[in-house]
């Protein structure tokens, strides 16, 4: 399967990378990005291993950072809906708020 990202994921990723670069330097931002790349590869390889949280929406947690991806894999391509901090509004990315 292939992946497609919601257009706001790129904006959110830029904001997170900027935050980590400002707070911990480029190496920390690079670590975040590398882990996120590995997570997207895992999603692409085996999307159903991640648990459903709302209808067909699944959640994939990052191991070292307090972020996760919400995605749908009920058709090809897999749709990455949002990059979200664990403490962000729990309904964000699940539909109309």
Buried (B, 14 or more C-beta within 10 A) or exposed (E): EEBEBBEEBEEBBEEBBEEBBEEEEEEBBEBBBEBBEEBBEEBBEEBEEBEEBEEEBBBBEBEEBEBBBBBBBEEEEBBBBBBBEEEBEEEEBBEEE
